[in-house]
Every structure is written in structure tokens, then in C-alpha cells.
Amino acid sequence: MLALGFGLTAALLWAVHDLLARKLSQGAALLPILAVVLASGAVGLLPVAGIVGGWDRMTGGAWAIAALSGLAFAVAIGGLYRAFSLAPVRLVSPVVGAYPLLSLLIAAAQGRPVPPGDWLAVLAIVIGIAIVAIAARDDAPEGYAAPPGVAIAWAAVAALGFAGTFALAQAATRIGAELPVMLTGRVVALLVVGSLMLWQAAGRLPPRGQLWVLSGMGLLDALALGLVTAAGGHVHAEYASVASSLFGVLTVLLAAWFLKERVRPVQWLGIAAVFTGIAMLGLLGI
């Protein structure tokens, strides 16, 4: 149950992060935004990782897997911000949140048993997310900077990246230590984004008024990812990845309230299905 709690808390943090990402990414240069978000998260993690330690438990394999999780995270966050710059939250977030099935497939491939009831719970989550996404197909073009299919493709890239990030970070945690794994992954992701900025000569920072908001987003993201990574040391670590997928639905709710993005009645049905799946997962995990 502890892993499930970690995942649900991470979902709320990511929902706030994604709401701000949608607001700030429209019409903006994405690489500088990503660099600020990743750098602020790394700076926030650095003193905690230095004080708490655990560096002595990091083996060569743990370092390598942690670095791979950083590469996957760079893909995930890049796809996420790109998708949010192209389409409303109600389309992007549910697609990104469809990674739980991938997470459990990875867990099964690693030899960890996944009971049939867990698959049913995840199926309810995925069906609910699909309802939210499919109901958006008749949207008017307002709010879209590209065809919906392009945004969905970028959101799918983000989903694959997040599934890989969680699986690799949790695997590195099991043979290493949580905070060093988290910091290593974030630094690697920052190096990837920084290299792309140099290659594309996109070195201009976002407006000064946005820097504090972006820094806060980085801290929210680091804390959320940290909770999912920390679940790697607990029973049924994959529950954290599955539960954290709730952020997609929460972001839709927040966008409806704060950004006034319209949610169709049938999408509320999908939201109810997702909450049902999360509740089933919690009961089965007791």
C-alpha cells in the first residue's frame, strides 16, 4: 500500500506541473523551458542527496541503469512538453497517462508476478483514459497548434518514455540507492537537453517572470519522480507507476477549472473508470 500512496501523491504533483506546462509551453521555445525545469529539479535534489547519502551503495550497474533512466526521462519530458504545446490538456494528458499497462508489462518481463486482478484494475484505468481521449476527436480546431494526431503521437512518445523511466529508475534503486539514482537520472536528462540546445543554438532563457514558476515546476517534478523511484524498494513497486498515471485525469480536471477547457459529459465517465481502477488496485494491494 505504501507504493500506491507514493504513486497517488506523485499524480497530484504532476497534475499541477502539467497544468503549468500547458499554460507556459504554447508558442514558446521548449528546450530552454526544459533546461530550467530540469536544472531546478537537480539543484533541489543535490543537497538532499548529499546529506542523506547512499552513494556507497551505488554499483557500476546501478550507475549505468540510472543513466539510462535519465535518457528515457529526457524523451518523456520532451514528448510531454511538445504535446502540451500543440493540443489541449483533455487530449494530451489521458494519452500520456496510458503508460500503466507498459509498466506492468515491464514488471512481468522482469519476472515479478502480476495477479489477474491487477490486470483488470489497469484495464479499467486504460479504458477510462481511452474514453477521455476518444471523446475529444470531434473538438473544434481552437486550441490546437497542429492536427490532433501529431499531439497524440508526441504524447505516446512521452508515455513510452515515462514507462521506461520508472522501470529503469526502480531497477537501479533496487541495486543502488534512491537519491543518487534520482539525481543521476535528472543530470543525464539535463545534459541531453543542454546538448540539443547547443546543437540548435537555442540558448535564450525564458522571460524572467517565468523563471520562478519553471523552477517550482522542476521541484514538483523532482519530488513526484522521487516518490515513484523510492517505491522501487517496496513490495509491488509497479503500483506506484500505475497509480501515478492518475495525473492525466487530475490534469484534465484542473484544466477544466482553471483554464476553462471544456470536458464532455462522456469524459466524466472515463474519469470515473480511472478512479475505479485505482480503487481496485488499492484494495488488491492490501
N, C-alpha and C positions, 0 to 999 in steps of 0.2 A: 504493500500500500504506500510505502514511503516514495518509491519510484513514481507511482501515479500522482502523488501530491506534488512532487518536483515538476512533473510534466504539466500539470494544470496551472501551477504558478508561472511557469515559463510561457504558457499560452497567453496569459493575461499581459505579461510584459511585452511579448512580441506583438500582440494586438495593438497596443499603444504605439510601439515602434513603427509598425506598418501603416498605421493611420497617418503618422507624421511623414513617413516615406512617400506616401501617395501625394500628400499636400506639397512637399518640397521638391519632388522629382519631376514634376510636369514642366517641360520646356527648359530644364536645367542640364548642365554638363554633369554626367553621372559619376565619372571617375573621381573628380575632386570631392564630391559628396561622400563617396565610398571611402576614400582615403581618410577623411576627417572622422567618419563613424568608426572605422577600424582602428585608427590611431588612438582615439579617445578610449575605446574599449581596452586596448592594450595597456595604456597608461593607467587606467583604473585597476587592471589586474596585477600590474607589476609589483606594487608594494605588498599586496595581499600574498601573492605567490612568494615574494622574498621573505616575508615574515613567517608564514605557515610552513614553507619549505616542501620537503618531499622530493627534492632534486636527486637525493642519493638513491632513490628507488627507480630512477629513470634508466632503463637499459637501452642498448642500441636499437633493439626492436621497437621499444616504446617511442624513442625519438623519431624513428622512421615513420611509424604509423601516425604519430601526432602531426608530422609534417604533411603527410598525405591528407589528413583531415583538414588541414589548412587549405590545401589546394581545392578540395571539394567545397569548402566553405566559400572560397573566392568565387567559384562557379555559382553556388547557391545564392549568395547575396547579390552578385552581379545580375543574375537572371531575375531575381525578385525586384530590384530597383528598376530594371529595364521594363519589366512587365507593368509595374505601377506607373511608369511614365507614359504608358500607351493606353491604358484602359482603367475603368472604374474598379474600386475595391471588390464590388459584388461579383465580378468576373474573375479577377486575378487570385484573390485570397483562397477561394474554395479549391481552385486547381492546385495551387501551391500546397494546400493542406491535404492533398491526396496522397502524400508520401507514406502514411502509416502502413499500408499493405507492403510497400517496398521494405520498410524497416523490419516487419515480421518475416518477410521472405529472407532477408539477410540473417536474421536471428536463426531461422530454421536451417539455412545453409551452414551456419557455424555449429550446428549440431545441438542447439538448445531446443528442448521440446516445446511445442506450441499447441496447447489443447484446442480441440474443435470449437469450444465455446468462445475462445479468444478470436478465432477467425470470424465467427458470427458477429461479435461485437465490432470488429474492424469493418466488416462488410456493411453494417448499419451506418458507421461513420462515413465510409466512402460513398454509399448510396446517397446519404444526406448531402454530402458535398457536391455530388454529381447533379442532384436536383437543383441546387443553388446555381450551378454553372449553366446547366441546360436552359433554365428559365430565363437566362439573360440573353439568349440568342436573338430575340426579337427587339432588342434595345434599339433606340434611336442612335444615330451616329454622334450625337453630342457627348462630349467627354472622352471620346476615343481619338487618339492621335495616330492610330493605324488600324487596319482591319482587326476584328476580334481574334481571328485565327493566329495572327502574329503574336498578340499578347498572350494567348493561351500557350503557344509554343515556348515563349520565354518563361512563363510560369511553370511549364512542365520541366524545363531545364533546372529551374530553381528547386522543384520538388525532388528531382534526382540528386541534386547537389546536397540538399538537406538530409536525405536518407543516407547518403554516403558519409556526410559529416558526422552524423550521430553514431553510426555504426563504427566508424574508424576511431572517433574520439573515445567511445566507450571501450573499444578493444584496447586502445593504448592505456586507458586508465586501469584496466584490469592487470596489466603487467608493469605499470609505472605509478604515477601519482596524478591526481586530478588537476591541480592548479598548474603544474608545469605543462601538462598536455594542453590545457586551455590556452595558456599564454603562447605556447609554441605554434598552435594552430592559427591563432589570431595574427601573430607576427608574420607567418608564412603568407597568409591571405593578404596582409598589408603589403608585403614585398611584391606579390603578384600584381596588385592594383597599382603600386608605385611604378613598377616596370612598364605597365601599359601606359601610364601617364607620360613617362619619359619617351616611350616609343611614339605616342601620338602627339607629343608636345602639348599635353593638356594639363599644364601646371597651374592654372589660375584657380585660386581658392574661392569657395563660395562667398557671398556677401557676408560682411562681418556680423550683421544682425542674425544670421542663421547659424553661426558657429556654435553658440551656446546650445541651441536646440539640437544640432547634429551631434555635439559632444554628449548630450544627455541620451540621445538615441543610441550612441555607441555603448554607453554604460548599461542601458536597458538590455541591449542585445547580448552584451558580455555576460550579464547576470543570468539571462534566460538560457543561453547556451551552456553556461556553467552548471545550472541546475540539471539539465539533460545529461551533461557529461558526468556529473557527480553520481547520477543514477547508475552508472556503469559498475559501481562497487556494491550494488544492492541486488536482491533477488528480483527477477523479471525486469531487468533493466530496459527491455524493449517497451514496457508500459509507458515509460517517460516519453519516448519518441511518439508513441501513439497518442497519448493524452495531450502532448504539446501541439498536436495538429488542430486542436480546438481553436488555436489562434486565428485560423482562417474565418471561422464563423463569428468569433468575437469581433474581428476587424470589420466584418460586414455590419454588425450591429452598431459599432462605434461610428462607422461612416454614415449610416442612416441617421444617427442622432446629431453628429457634429458637422458632417459635410453635406447633409441633406441629400444623400444618394438614395434613390428610391429602391425599395425592396419589394418585389412582387409577392402576393399572398402565398403562392406555391413555394416560394423560397423559405418562408417561415416553416413549412412542412419539412423541408430539408434540414433546417436548423434544429427542429425537434428530433429528427432522426439522429443527428450527430450527438446531441445531448443524451439520447437514449443509449447509443453505443458506448459513450464514455461511462455512463452509469453501469451498464452491463460489465464493462471491463473492470470497474472498481469492485463490483460485487464478486466477480470471478477471481479477483486478485486477493481477496481477504484470506 
